[in-house]
Amino acid sequence: MIDIPPENEAEVKNRDLAIAAASQAAVACAELLRFAREGDGVMTGPFTTEVVEQLLDAAKMAMEVEGWDVDPDDRGQVYAAVANFLEGWA
């Protein structure tokens, strides 16, 4: 793998967001796979973590990398709805 250095601070921020998004999505995917293999393993629900919130958080960060957080159209509305849903979660 070739590591290409970031060109500016915005790219550094976006790369950091991409790493965080991938981490959140990976944890959620691992829990989904655990549930698929083992079934409901906890008394409070099917998952041991907040899978939906983690996936939405990963999607929110990906949206920020793609600039959806500043889009005045439909994408911006989707971003705002997800951000509103997640407010106070993390």
mmCIF file as gemmi writes it, N, C-alpha and C atoms, coordinates in Angstrom:
data_model
loop_
_atom_site.group_PDB
_atom_site.id
_atom_site.type_symbol
_atom_site.label_atom_id
_atom_site.label_alt_id
_atom_site.label_comp_id
_atom_site.label_asym_id
_atom_site.label_entity_id
_atom_site.label_seq_id
_atom_site.pdbx_PDB_ins_code
_atom_site.Cartn_x
_atom_site.Cartn_y
_atom_site.Cartn_z
_atom_site.occupancy
_atom_site.B_iso_or_equiv
_atom_site.pdbx_formal_charge
_atom_site.auth_seq_id
_atom_site.auth_asym_id
_atom_site.pdbx_PDB_model_num
ATOM 1 N N . MET Axp A 1 ? 0.835 -1.167 0 1 0 ? 1 A 1
ATOM 2 C CA . MET Axp A 1 ? 0 0 0 1 0 ? 1 A 1
ATOM 3 C C . MET Axp A 1 ? 0.887 1.24 0 1 0 ? 1 A 1
ATOM 4 N N . ILE Axp A 2 ? 0.505 2.199 -0.789 1 0 ? 2 A 1
ATOM 5 C CA . ILE Axp A 2 ? 1.249 3.443 -0.869 1 0 ? 2 A 1
ATOM 6 C C . ILE Axp A 2 ? 0.509 4.503 -0.066 1 0 ? 2 A 1
ATOM 7 N N . ASP Axp A 3 ? 1.195 5.107 0.882 1 0 ? 3 A 1
ATOM 8 C CA . ASP Axp A 3 ? 0.603 6.191 1.66 1 0 ? 3 A 1
ATOM 9 C C . ASP Axp A 3 ? 0.936 7.511 0.992 1 0 ? 3 A 1
ATOM 10 N N . ILE Axp A 4 ? -0.084 8.25 0.635 1 0 ? 4 A 1
ATOM 11 C CA . ILE Axp A 4 ? 0.105 9.555 0.022 1 0 ? 4 A 1
ATOM 12 C C . ILE Axp A 4 ? -0.204 10.603 1.082 1 0 ? 4 A 1
ATOM 13 N N . PRO Axp A 5 ? 0.732 11.5 1.359 1 0 ? 5 A 1
ATOM 14 C CA . PRO Axp A 5 ? 0.495 12.497 2.399 1 0 ? 5 A 1
ATOM 15 C C . PRO Axp A 5 ? -0.64 13.447 2.019 1 0 ? 5 A 1
ATOM 16 N N . PRO Axp A 6 ? -1.393 13.904 3.006 1 0 ? 6 A 1
ATOM 17 C CA . PRO Axp A 6 ? -2.478 14.848 2.72 1 0 ? 6 A 1
ATOM 18 C C . PRO Axp A 6 ? -1.923 16.175 2.217 1 0 ? 6 A 1
ATOM 19 N N . GLU Axp A 7 ? -2.72 16.823 1.372 1 0 ? 7 A 1
ATOM 20 C CA . GLU Axp A 7 ? -2.275 18.071 0.771 1 0 ? 7 A 1
ATOM 21 C C . GLU Axp A 7 ? -2.571 19.291 1.633 1 0 ? 7 A 1
ATOM 22 N N . ASN Axp A 8 ? -3.578 19.177 2.518 1 0 ? 8 A 1
ATOM 23 C CA . ASN Axp A 8 ? -3.952 20.328 3.343 1 0 ? 8 A 1
ATOM 24 C C . ASN Axp A 8 ? -4.696 19.849 4.588 1 0 ? 8 A 1
ATOM 25 N N . GLU Axp A 9 ? -5.049 20.807 5.441 1 0 ? 9 A 1
ATOM 26 C CA . GLU Axp A 9 ? -5.73 20.474 6.7 1 0 ? 9 A 1
ATOM 27 C C . GLU Axp A 9 ? -7.112 19.868 6.477 1 0 ? 9 A 1
ATOM 28 N N . ALA Axp A 10 ? -7.809 20.323 5.436 1 0 ? 10 A 1
ATOM 29 C CA . ALA Axp A 10 ? -9.133 19.766 5.145 1 0 ? 10 A 1
ATOM 30 C C . ALA Axp A 10 ? -9.024 18.285 4.806 1 0 ? 10 A 1
ATOM 31 N N . GLU Axp A 11 ? -8 17.922 4.069 1 0 ? 11 A 1
ATOM 32 C CA . GLU Axp A 11 ? -7.818 16.514 3.721 1 0 ? 11 A 1
ATOM 33 C C . GLU Axp A 11 ? -7.44 15.695 4.95 1 0 ? 11 A 1
ATOM 34 N N . VAL Axp A 12 ? -6.655 16.273 5.839 1 0 ? 12 A 1
ATOM 35 C CA . VAL Axp A 12 ? -6.322 15.59 7.096 1 0 ? 12 A 1
ATOM 36 C C . VAL Axp A 12 ? -7.608 15.303 7.866 1 0 ? 12 A 1
ATOM 37 N N . LYS Axp A 13 ? -8.482 16.316 7.979 1 0 ? 13 A 1
ATOM 38 C CA . LYS Axp A 13 ? -9.753 16.15 8.692 1 0 ? 13 A 1
ATOM 39 C C . LYS Axp A 13 ? -10.601 15.072 8.027 1 0 ? 13 A 1
ATOM 40 N N . ASN Axp A 14 ? -10.687 15.105 6.705 1 0 ? 14 A 1
ATOM 41 C CA . ASN Axp A 14 ? -11.5 14.112 5.998 1 0 ? 14 A 1
ATOM 42 C C . ASN Axp A 14 ? -10.946 12.705 6.157 1 0 ? 14 A 1
ATOM 43 N N . ARG Axp A 15 ? -9.643 12.566 6.152 1 0 ? 15 A 1
ATOM 44 C CA . ARG Axp A 15 ? -9.054 11.241 6.358 1 0 ? 15 A 1
ATOM 45 C C . ARG Axp A 15 ? -9.328 10.731 7.764 1 0 ? 15 A 1
ATOM 46 N N . ASP Axp A 16 ? -9.245 11.631 8.746 1 0 ? 16 A 1
ATOM 47 C CA . ASP Axp A 16 ? -9.561 11.249 10.123 1 0 ? 16 A 1
ATOM 48 C C . ASP Axp A 16 ? -11.026 10.819 10.24 1 0 ? 16 A 1
ATOM 49 N N . LEU Axp A 17 ? -11.919 11.564 9.588 1 0 ? 17 A 1
ATOM 50 C CA . LEU Axp A 17 ? -13.328 11.186 9.582 1 0 ? 17 A 1
ATOM 51 C C . LEU Axp A 17 ? -13.535 9.831 8.926 1 0 ? 17 A 1
ATOM 52 N N . ALA Axp A 18 ? -12.822 9.574 7.841 1 0 ? 18 A 1
ATOM 53 C CA . ALA Axp A 18 ? -12.947 8.293 7.141 1 0 ? 18 A 1
ATOM 54 C C . ALA Axp A 18 ? -12.506 7.136 8.04 1 0 ? 18 A 1
ATOM 55 N N . ILE Axp A 19 ? -11.44 7.328 8.785 1 0 ? 19 A 1
ATOM 56 C CA . ILE Axp A 19 ? -10.975 6.288 9.707 1 0 ? 19 A 1
ATOM 57 C C . ILE Axp A 19 ? -12.018 6.047 10.799 1 0 ? 19 A 1
ATOM 58 N N . ALA Axp A 20 ? -12.555 7.122 11.358 1 0 ? 20 A 1
ATOM 59 C CA . ALA Axp A 20 ? -13.565 6.988 12.413 1 0 ? 20 A 1
ATOM 60 C C . ALA Axp A 20 ? -14.835 6.331 11.874 1 0 ? 20 A 1
ATOM 61 N N . ALA Axp A 21 ? -15.251 6.711 10.664 1 0 ? 21 A 1
ATOM 62 C CA . ALA Axp A 21 ? -16.446 6.117 10.059 1 0 ? 21 A 1
ATOM 63 C C . ALA Axp A 21 ? -16.241 4.631 9.818 1 0 ? 21 A 1
ATOM 64 N N . ALA Axp A 22 ? -15.087 4.27 9.304 1 0 ? 22 A 1
ATOM 65 C CA . ALA Axp A 22 ? -14.8 2.857 9.051 1 0 ? 22 A 1
ATOM 66 C C . ALA Axp A 22 ? -14.793 2.063 10.352 1 0 ? 22 A 1
ATOM 67 N N . SER Axp A 23 ? -14.274 2.651 11.413 1 0 ? 23 A 1
ATOM 68 C CA . SER Axp A 23 ? -14.235 1.981 12.708 1 0 ? 23 A 1
ATOM 69 C C . SER Axp A 23 ? -15.644 1.747 13.249 1 0 ? 23 A 1
ATOM 70 N N . GLN Axp A 24 ? -16.494 2.779 13.194 1 0 ? 24 A 1
ATOM 71 C CA . GLN Axp A 24 ? -17.874 2.63 13.664 1 0 ? 24 A 1
ATOM 72 C C . GLN Axp A 24 ? -18.607 1.572 12.854 1 0 ? 24 A 1
ATOM 73 N N . ALA Axp A 25 ? -18.457 1.627 11.536 1 0 ? 25 A 1
ATOM 74 C CA . ALA Axp A 25 ? -19.14 0.659 10.673 1 0 ? 25 A 1
ATOM 75 C C . ALA Axp A 25 ? -18.633 -0.754 10.929 1 0 ? 25 A 1
ATOM 76 N N . ALA Axp A 26 ? -17.335 -0.9 11.161 1 0 ? 26 A 1
ATOM 77 C CA . ALA Axp A 26 ? -16.767 -2.227 11.402 1 0 ? 26 A 1
ATOM 78 C C . ALA Axp A 26 ? -17.317 -2.844 12.683 1 0 ? 26 A 1
ATOM 79 N N . VAL Axp A 27 ? -17.425 -2.034 13.734 1 0 ? 27 A 1
ATOM 80 C CA . VAL Axp A 27 ? -17.969 -2.533 15.003 1 0 ? 27 A 1
ATOM 81 C C . VAL Axp A 27 ? -19.423 -2.967 14.809 1 0 ? 27 A 1
ATOM 82 N N . ALA Axp A 28 ? -20.195 -2.141 14.112 1 0 ? 28 A 1
ATOM 83 C CA . ALA Axp A 28 ? -21.598 -2.476 13.869 1 0 ? 28 A 1
ATOM 84 C C . ALA Axp A 28 ? -21.711 -3.73 13.006 1 0 ? 28 A 1
ATOM 85 N N . CYS Axp A 29 ? -20.898 -3.835 11.977 1 0 ? 29 A 1
ATOM 86 C CA . CYS Axp A 29 ? -20.937 -5.023 11.112 1 0 ? 29 A 1
ATOM 87 C C . CYS Axp A 29 ? -20.551 -6.28 11.878 1 0 ? 29 A 1
ATOM 88 N N . ALA Axp A 30 ? -19.565 -6.17 12.75 1 0 ? 30 A 1
ATOM 89 C CA . ALA Axp A 30 ? -19.163 -7.32 13.559 1 0 ? 30 A 1
ATOM 90 C C . ALA Axp A 30 ? -20.316 -7.78 14.446 1 0 ? 30 A 1
ATOM 91 N N . GLU Axp A 31 ? -21.053 -6.832 15.008 1 0 ? 31 A 1
ATOM 92 C CA . GLU Axp A 31 ? -22.194 -7.189 15.853 1 0 ? 31 A 1
ATOM 93 C C . GLU Axp A 31 ? -23.312 -7.808 15.021 1 0 ? 31 A 1
ATOM 94 N N . LEU Axp A 32 ? -23.55 -7.299 13.822 1 0 ? 32 A 1
ATOM 95 C CA . LEU Axp A 32 ? -24.557 -7.899 12.947 1 0 ? 32 A 1
ATOM 96 C C . LEU Axp A 32 ? -24.174 -9.336 12.591 1 0 ? 32 A 1
ATOM 97 N N . LEU Axp A 33 ? -22.898 -9.559 12.311 1 0 ? 33 A 1
ATOM 98 C CA . LEU Axp A 33 ? -22.438 -10.914 12.003 1 0 ? 33 A 1
ATOM 99 C C . LEU Axp A 33 ? -22.543 -11.827 13.219 1 0 ? 33 A 1
ATOM 100 N N . ARG Axp A 34 ? -22.223 -11.295 14.402 1 0 ? 34 A 1
ATOM 101 C CA . ARG Axp A 34 ? -22.354 -12.098 15.625 1 0 ? 34 A 1
ATOM 102 C C . ARG Axp A 34 ? -23.804 -12.52 15.809 1 0 ? 34 A 1
ATOM 103 N N . PHE Axp A 35 ? -24.717 -11.594 15.619 1 0 ? 35 A 1
ATOM 104 C CA . PHE Axp A 35 ? -26.133 -11.905 15.755 1 0 ? 35 A 1
ATOM 105 C C . PHE Axp A 35 ? -26.567 -12.944 14.721 1 0 ? 35 A 1
ATOM 106 N N . ALA Axp A 36 ? -26.076 -12.813 13.493 1 0 ? 36 A 1
ATOM 107 C CA . ALA Axp A 36 ? -26.438 -13.767 12.44 1 0 ? 36 A 1
ATOM 108 C C . ALA Axp A 36 ? -25.966 -15.182 12.783 1 0 ? 36 A 1
ATOM 109 N N . ARG Axp A 37 ? -24.802 -15.284 13.416 1 0 ? 37 A 1
ATOM 110 C CA . ARG Axp A 37 ? -24.254 -16.602 13.779 1 0 ? 37 A 1
ATOM 111 C C . ARG Axp A 37 ? -24.857 -17.156 15.062 1 0 ? 37 A 1
ATOM 112 N N . GLU Axp A 38 ? -25.005 -16.294 16.076 1 0 ? 38 A 1
ATOM 113 C CA . GLU Axp A 38 ? -25.344 -16.76 17.418 1 0 ? 38 A 1
ATOM 114 C C . GLU Axp A 38 ? -26.78 -16.469 17.834 1 0 ? 38 A 1
ATOM 115 N N . GLY Axp A 39 ? -27.433 -15.54 17.171 1 0 ? 39 A 1
ATOM 116 C CA . GLY Axp A 39 ? -28.782 -15.169 17.568 1 0 ? 39 A 1
ATOM 117 C C . GLY Axp A 39 ? -28.789 -14.177 18.708 1 0 ? 39 A 1
ATOM 118 N N . ASP Axp A 40 ? -29.94 -14.02 19.301 1 0 ? 40 A 1
ATOM 119 C CA . ASP Axp A 40 ? -30.141 -13.066 20.376 1 0 ? 40 A 1
ATOM 120 C C . ASP Axp A 40 ? -29.38 -13.521 21.612 1 0 ? 40 A 1
ATOM 121 N N . GLY Axp A 41 ? -28.311 -12.797 21.923 1 0 ? 41 A 1
ATOM 122 C CA . GLY Axp A 41 ? -27.468 -13.214 23.038 1 0 ? 41 A 1
ATOM 123 C C . GLY Axp A 41 ? -27.599 -12.373 24.28 1 0 ? 41 A 1
ATOM 124 N N . VAL Axp A 42 ? -28.489 -11.392 24.268 1 0 ? 42 A 1
ATOM 125 C CA . VAL Axp A 42 ? -28.634 -10.526 25.43 1 0 ? 42 A 1
ATOM 126 C C . VAL Axp A 42 ? -30.112 -10.39 25.789 1 0 ? 42 A 1
ATOM 127 N N . MET Axp A 43 ? -30.373 -9.991 27.003 1 0 ? 43 A 1
ATOM 128 C CA . MET Axp A 43 ? -31.748 -9.891 27.485 1 0 ? 43 A 1
ATOM 129 C C . MET Axp A 43 ? -32.441 -8.604 27.035 1 0 ? 43 A 1
ATOM 130 N N . THR Axp A 44 ? -31.672 -7.602 26.638 1 0 ? 44 A 1
ATOM 131 C CA . THR Axp A 44 ? -32.263 -6.291 26.327 1 0 ? 44 A 1
ATOM 132 C C . THR Axp A 44 ? -32.596 -6.105 24.859 1 0 ? 44 A 1
ATOM 133 N N . GLY Axp A 45 ? -32.255 -7.032 24.016 1 0 ? 45 A 1
ATOM 134 C CA . GLY Axp A 45 ? -32.51 -6.912 22.586 1 0 ? 45 A 1
ATOM 135 C C . GLY Axp A 45 ? -31.561 -7.785 21.803 1 0 ? 45 A 1
ATOM 136 N N . PRO Axp A 46 ? -31.641 -7.736 20.493 1 0 ? 46 A 1
ATOM 137 C CA . PRO Axp A 46 ? -30.835 -8.642 19.69 1 0 ? 46 A 1
ATOM 138 C C . PRO Axp A 46 ? -29.343 -8.309 19.664 1 0 ? 46 A 1
ATOM 139 N N . PHE Axp A 47 ? -28.988 -7.061 19.946 1 0 ? 47 A 1
ATOM 140 C CA . PHE Axp A 47 ? -27.598 -6.641 19.791 1 0 ? 47 A 1
ATOM 141 C C . PHE Axp A 47 ? -26.98 -6.224 21.12 1 0 ? 47 A 1
ATOM 142 N N . THR Axp A 48 ? -25.676 -6.407 21.226 1 0 ? 48 A 1
ATOM 143 C CA . THR Axp A 48 ? -24.961 -5.985 22.428 1 0 ? 48 A 1
ATOM 144 C C . THR Axp A 48 ? -24.479 -4.548 22.326 1 0 ? 48 A 1
ATOM 145 N N . THR Axp A 49 ? -24.58 -3.939 21.141 1 0 ? 49 A 1
ATOM 146 C CA . THR Axp A 49 ? -24.233 -2.533 20.941 1 0 ? 49 A 1
ATOM 147 C C . THR Axp A 49 ? -25.375 -1.853 20.193 1 0 ? 49 A 1
ATOM 148 N N . GLU Axp A 50 ? -25.29 -0.559 20.063 1 0 ? 50 A 1
ATOM 149 C CA . GLU Axp A 50 ? -26.313 0.212 19.347 1 0 ? 50 A 1
ATOM 150 C C . GLU Axp A 50 ? -25.978 0.225 17.856 1 0 ? 50 A 1
ATOM 151 N N . VAL Axp A 51 ? -26.32 -0.846 17.175 1 0 ? 51 A 1
ATOM 152 C CA . VAL Axp A 51 ? -25.937 -1.066 15.786 1 0 ? 51 A 1
ATOM 153 C C . VAL Axp A 51 ? -26.45 0.041 14.87 1 0 ? 51 A 1
ATOM 154 N N . VAL Axp A 52 ? -27.708 0.379 14.973 1 0 ? 52 A 1
ATOM 155 C CA . VAL Axp A 52 ? -28.282 1.393 14.081 1 0 ? 52 A 1
ATOM 156 C C . VAL Axp A 52 ? -27.577 2.727 14.274 1 0 ? 52 A 1
ATOM 157 N N . GLU Axp A 53 ? -27.378 3.119 15.524 1 0 ? 53 A 1
ATOM 158 C CA . GLU Axp A 53 ? -26.711 4.384 15.798 1 0 ? 53 A 1
ATOM 159 C C . GLU Axp A 53 ? -25.274 4.387 15.269 1 0 ? 53 A 1
ATOM 160 N N . GLN Axp A 54 ? -24.578 3.263 15.434 1 0 ? 54 A 1
ATOM 161 C CA . GLN Axp A 54 ? -23.205 3.192 14.936 1 0 ? 54 A 1
ATOM 162 C C . GLN Axp A 54 ? -23.156 3.301 13.412 1 0 ? 54 A 1
ATOM 163 N N . LEU Axp A 55 ? -24.072 2.633 12.736 1 0 ? 55 A 1
ATOM 164 C CA . LEU Axp A 55 ? -24.107 2.717 11.282 1 0 ? 55 A 1
ATOM 165 C C . LEU Axp A 55 ? -24.487 4.126 10.821 1 0 ? 55 A 1
ATOM 166 N N . LEU Axp A 56 ? -25.443 4.747 11.5 1 0 ? 56 A 1
ATOM 167 C CA . LEU Axp A 56 ? -25.807 6.118 11.152 1 0 ? 56 A 1
ATOM 168 C C . LEU Axp A 56 ? -24.662 7.09 11.425 1 0 ? 56 A 1
ATOM 169 N N . ASP Axp A 57 ? -23.937 6.87 12.509 1 0 ? 57 A 1
ATOM 170 C CA . ASP Axp A 57 ? -22.786 7.717 12.812 1 0 ? 57 A 1
ATOM 171 C C . ASP Axp A 57 ? -21.725 7.573 11.722 1 0 ? 57 A 1
ATOM 172 N N . ALA Axp A 58 ? -21.489 6.347 11.279 1 0 ? 58 A 1
ATOM 173 C CA . ALA Axp A 58 ? -20.537 6.126 10.185 1 0 ? 58 A 1
ATOM 174 C C . ALA Axp A 58 ? -21.012 6.821 8.909 1 0 ? 58 A 1
ATOM 175 N N . ALA Axp A 59 ? -22.307 6.71 8.631 1 0 ? 59 A 1
ATOM 176 C CA . ALA Axp A 59 ? -22.861 7.369 7.443 1 0 ? 59 A 1
ATOM 177 C C . ALA Axp A 59 ? -22.743 8.889 7.563 1 0 ? 59 A 1
ATOM 178 N N . LYS Axp A 60 ? -22.991 9.428 8.755 1 0 ? 60 A 1
ATOM 179 C CA . LYS Axp A 60 ? -22.89 10.876 8.979 1 0 ? 60 A 1
ATOM 180 C C . LYS Axp A 60 ? -21.472 11.358 8.701 1 0 ? 60 A 1
ATOM 181 N N . MET Axp A 61 ? -20.49 10.624 9.191 1 0 ? 61 A 1
ATOM 182 C CA . MET Axp A 61 ? -19.104 11.025 8.944 1 0 ? 61 A 1
ATOM 183 C C . MET Axp A 61 ? -18.755 10.931 7.464 1 0 ? 61 A 1
ATOM 184 N N . ALA Axp A 62 ? -19.243 9.903 6.783 1 0 ? 62 A 1
ATOM 185 C CA . ALA Axp A 62 ? -19.011 9.786 5.343 1 0 ? 62 A 1
ATOM 186 C C . ALA Axp A 62 ? -19.673 10.946 4.604 1 0 ? 62 A 1
ATOM 187 N N . MET Axp A 63 ? -20.86 11.342 5.048 1 0 ? 63 A 1
ATOM 188 C CA . MET Axp A 63 ? -21.539 12.493 4.451 1 0 ? 63 A 1
ATOM 189 C C . MET Axp A 63 ? -20.708 13.766 4.624 1 0 ? 63 A 1
ATOM 190 N N . GLU Axp A 64 ? -20.081 13.92 5.788 1 0 ? 64 A 1
ATOM 191 C CA . GLU Axp A 64 ? -19.25 15.092 6.028 1 0 ? 64 A 1
ATOM 192 C C . GLU Axp A 64 ? -18.046 15.104 5.09 1 0 ? 64 A 1
ATOM 193 N N . VAL Axp A 65 ? -17.455 13.943 4.868 1 0 ? 65 A 1
ATOM 194 C CA . VAL Axp A 65 ? -16.323 13.854 3.938 1 0 ? 65 A 1
ATOM 195 C C . VAL Axp A 65 ? -16.775 14.274 2.536 1 0 ? 65 A 1
ATOM 196 N N . GLU Axp A 66 ? -17.98 13.881 2.16 1 0 ? 66 A 1
ATOM 197 C CA . GLU Axp A 66 ? -18.484 14.192 0.824 1 0 ? 66 A 1
ATOM 198 C C . GLU Axp A 66 ? -19.125 15.579 0.728 1 0 ? 66 A 1
ATOM 199 N N . GLY Axp A 67 ? -19.198 16.306 1.836 1 0 ? 67 A 1
ATOM 200 C CA . GLY Axp A 67 ? -19.727 17.658 1.801 1 0 ? 67 A 1
ATOM 201 C C . GLY Axp A 67 ? -21.226 17.784 1.926 1 0 ? 67 A 1
ATOM 202 N N . TRP Axp A 68 ? -21.888 16.721 2.339 1 0 ? 68 A 1
ATOM 203 C CA . TRP Axp A 68 ? -23.345 16.768 2.489 1 0 ? 68 A 1
ATOM 204 C C . TRP Axp A 68 ? -23.761 17.735 3.592 1 0 ? 68 A 1
ATOM 205 N N . ASP Axp A 69 ? -22.891 17.961 4.576 1 0 ? 69 A 1
ATOM 206 C CA . ASP Axp A 69 ? -23.242 18.839 5.688 1 0 ? 69 A 1
ATOM 207 C C . ASP Axp A 69 ? -23.394 20.296 5.266 1 0 ? 69 A 1
ATOM 208 N N . VAL Axp A 70 ? -22.922 20.658 4.085 1 0 ? 70 A 1
ATOM 209 C CA . VAL Axp A 70 ? -23.058 22.032 3.582 1 0 ? 70 A 1
ATOM 210 C C . VAL Axp A 70 ? -23.911 22.09 2.316 1 0 ? 70 A 1
ATOM 211 N N . ASP Axp A 71 ? -24.53 20.976 1.94 1 0 ? 71 A 1
ATOM 212 C CA . ASP Axp A 71 ? -25.369 20.918 0.742 1 0 ? 71 A 1
ATOM 213 C C . ASP Axp A 71 ? -26.761 21.462 1.069 1 0 ? 71 A 1
ATOM 214 N N . PRO Axp A 72 ? -27.239 22.48 0.346 1 0 ? 72 A 1
ATOM 215 C CA . PRO Axp A 72 ? -28.551 23.051 0.659 1 0 ? 72 A 1
ATOM 216 C C . PRO Axp A 72 ? -29.723 22.22 0.128 1 0 ? 72 A 1
ATOM 217 N N . ASP Axp A 73 ? -29.465 21.181 -0.624 1 0 ? 73 A 1
ATOM 218 C CA . ASP Axp A 73 ? -30.54 20.413 -1.246 1 0 ? 73 A 1
ATOM 219 C C . ASP Axp A 73 ? -30.871 19.164 -0.433 1 0 ? 73 A 1
ATOM 220 N N . ASP Axp A 74 ? -31.371 18.137 -1.101 1 0 ? 74 A 1
ATOM 221 C CA . ASP Axp A 74 ? -31.824 16.914 -0.436 1 0 ? 74 A 1
ATOM 222 C C . ASP Axp A 74 ? -30.746 16.261 0.416 1 0 ? 74 A 1
ATOM 223 N N . ARG Axp A 75 ? -29.524 16.235 -0.083 1 0 ? 75 A 1
ATOM 224 C CA . ARG Axp A 75 ? -28.447 15.61 0.698 1 0 ? 75 A 1
ATOM 225 C C . ARG Axp A 75 ? -28.246 16.327 2.024 1 0 ? 75 A 1
ATOM 226 N N . GLY Axp A 76 ? -28.323 17.632 2.01 1 0 ? 76 A 1
ATOM 227 C CA . GLY Axp A 76 ? -28.197 18.404 3.242 1 0 ? 76 A 1
ATOM 228 C C . GLY Axp A 76 ? -29.31 18.098 4.22 1 0 ? 76 A 1
ATOM 229 N N . GLN Axp A 77 ? -30.508 17.856 3.701 1 0 ? 77 A 1
ATOM 230 C CA . GLN Axp A 77 ? -31.637 17.509 4.563 1 0 ? 77 A 1
ATOM 231 C C . GLN Axp A 77 ? -31.445 16.132 5.185 1 0 ? 77 A 1
ATOM 232 N N . VAL Axp A 78 ? -30.934 15.198 4.412 1 0 ? 78 A 1
ATOM 233 C CA . VAL Axp A 78 ? -30.647 13.856 4.951 1 0 ? 78 A 1
ATOM 234 C C . VAL Axp A 78 ? -29.6 13.967 6.047 1 0 ? 78 A 1
ATOM 235 N N . TYR Axp A 79 ? -28.53 14.722 5.776 1 0 ? 79 A 1
ATOM 236 C CA . TYR Axp A 79 ? -27.469 14.901 6.767 1 0 ? 79 A 1
ATOM 237 C C . TYR Axp A 79 ? -28.059 15.505 8.048 1 0 ? 79 A 1
ATOM 238 N N . ALA Axp A 80 ? -28.866 16.552 7.915 1 0 ? 80 A 1
ATOM 239 C CA . ALA Axp A 80 ? -29.442 17.221 9.086 1 0 ? 80 A 1
ATOM 240 C C . ALA Axp A 80 ? -30.328 16.272 9.885 1 0 ? 80 A 1
ATOM 241 N N . ALA Axp A 81 ? -31.094 15.44 9.205 1 0 ? 81 A 1
ATOM 242 C CA . ALA Axp A 81 ? -31.956 14.482 9.902 1 0 ? 81 A 1
ATOM 243 C C . ALA Axp A 81 ? -31.139 13.461 10.683 1 0 ? 81 A 1
ATOM 244 N N . VAL Axp A 82 ? -30.081 12.952 10.069 1 0 ? 82 A 1
ATOM 245 C CA . VAL Axp A 82 ? -29.22 11.977 10.752 1 0 ? 82 A 1
ATOM 246 C C . VAL Axp A 82 ? -28.523 12.644 11.939 1 0 ? 82 A 1
ATOM 247 N N . ALA Axp A 83 ? -27.98 13.844 11.721 1 0 ? 83 A 1
ATOM 248 C CA . ALA Axp A 83 ? -27.295 14.566 12.806 1 0 ? 83 A 1
ATOM 249 C C . ALA Axp A 83 ? -28.252 14.84 13.955 1 0 ? 83 A 1
ATOM 250 N N . ASN Axp A 84 ? -29.487 15.218 13.64 1 0 ? 84 A 1
ATOM 251 C CA . ASN Axp A 84 ? -30.493 15.47 14.665 1 0 ? 84 A 1
ATOM 252 C C . ASN Axp A 84 ? -30.819 14.198 15.448 1 0 ? 84 A 1
ATOM 253 N N . PHE Axp A 85 ? -30.976 13.088 14.736 1 0 ? 85 A 1
ATOM 254 C CA . PHE Axp A 85 ? -31.264 11.807 15.389 1 0 ? 85 A 1
ATOM 255 C C . PHE Axp A 85 ? -30.136 11.418 16.352 1 0 ? 85 A 1
ATOM 256 N N . LEU Axp A 86 ? -28.898 11.656 15.928 1 0 ? 86 A 1
ATOM 257 C CA . LEU Axp A 86 ? -27.739 11.228 16.717 1 0 ? 86 A 1
ATOM 258 C C . LEU Axp A 86 ? -27.364 12.212 17.819 1 0 ? 86 A 1
ATOM 259 N N . GLU Axp A 87 ? -27.978 13.387 17.833 1 0 ? 87 A 1
ATOM 260 C CA . GLU Axp A 87 ? -27.608 14.399 18.822 1 0 ? 87 A 1
ATOM 261 C C . GLU Axp A 87 ? -27.743 13.842 20.228 1 0 ? 87 A 1
ATOM 262 N N . GLY Axp A 88 ? -26.666 13.926 20.978 1 0 ? 88 A 1
ATOM 263 C CA . GLY Axp A 88 ? -26.652 13.417 22.337 1 0 ? 88 A 1
ATOM 264 C C . GLY Axp A 88 ? -26.346 11.939 22.47 1 0 ? 88 A 1
ATOM 265 N N . TRP Axp A 89 ? -26.219 11.247 21.332 1 0 ? 89 A 1
ATOM 266 C CA . TRP Axp A 89 ? -25.958 9.802 21.383 1 0 ? 89 A 1
ATOM 267 C C . TRP Axp A 89 ? -24.497 9.507 21.708 1 0 ? 89 A 1
ATOM 268 N N . ALA Axp A 90 ? -23.583 10.096 20.958 1 0 ? 90 A 1
ATOM 269 C CA . ALA Axp A 90 ? -22.162 9.735 21.083 1 0 ? 90 A 1
ATOM 270 C C . ALA Axp A 90 ? -21.488 10.365 22.246 1 0 ? 90 A 1
